[in-house]
Amino acid sequence: RMLIIGNHGTNEANVCNILKNGFETSIGNYHWYGEGVYFFIEGVNDNITYLAEQWAKDQAFDKKTKSYKYRKYAVLEAHVDSKNDRTVDLRVKESLEIVNKVRELVKQMCKCLNKKMNDNEIWKYMKNKFDIQIVIDNTYIKFSEDRKNKISSRVPNCTIMSVLDVNIINKDNIKLLKKGDI
């Protein structure tokens, strides 16, 4: 078994519902590591509260309308308990090899079904076929400070975890770490 502590940045208006009912899965085809709940975890950058805060602040701004969706943010901490064999850690060569094999299979399936292929299709397949609960990876997120300074990079600046099965997030241990104004 594996216990991972993660930080999640969100709109402060979501806090009461999350503390009462737990997290809700983000749905859609354009999530990096499938439909799930996303957390910053220790790895490339151990200041995960700061990363979650920056994420929440950046997500508040709607680029299309050029206005804020919300004006107050919050950072929550959660404990996630999973089995090692239900975790895909893309920082590990063996996991990458498996995911690349699955990608080739999913590409063929999508081609036969005349369906658009994206990474979300890979994670759906792996969740359904292998009961994968968590995906972990080092990645680069261009936070607002980097955007303002016109920084372009591919070097990872954080480690993120996508929890594909919300039932493994311990609802009793979710706690509010920080809140503030955008």
RAQUIJO-V789690 format. One line per field, one symbol per residue. ss: DSSP state (H for helix, E for strand, - for the rest). A space follows every 50 residues. Layout:
# RAQUIJO-V789690
ss: ???
This chain:
# RAQUIJO-V789690
ss: -EEEEEEEEEEHHHHHHHHHH----E---------EEEEEE------HHH HHHHHHHHH-EE----EE---EEEEEEEEEEE-HHHEEE---HHHHHHHH HHHHHHHHHHHH------HHHHHHHHHHHH---EEEEEE----HHHHH-- -------EEEEEE--HHHE-HHH-EEEEEEE-
